Amino acid sequence: MDNIEVKVPESEDVDSFTITFWHCGEGDVILEGGDLLELSTEKTTFNIVAPCSGKVIELKHDEGSVVKPGDIVAILEKSEVKDE
């Protein structure tokens, strides 16, 4: 199985984000495009979605943590997931 690193997107305008909410936990199965976490800045809030279907292996930061563009926030184990 392939492990996929989920990173904070690059931004020209913002140098840090706060993780405000995790939509999943370690060990959860998630579908590609499903919400992983919510990030916020002083001006906006948005979700980061799963780049692939699979299992959440590791969450690298807790809610309330400040992260920078390019930081790894989660590790997913890519696998086939049936939508039930």
Buried (B, 14 or more C-beta within 10 A) or exposed (E): EEEBEBBBEEEEEBEEBBBBEBBBEEEBBBEBEBBBBBBEBEEEEEEBBBBBBBBBBBBBBEEEBEBEBEBEBBBBBBEEBEEE
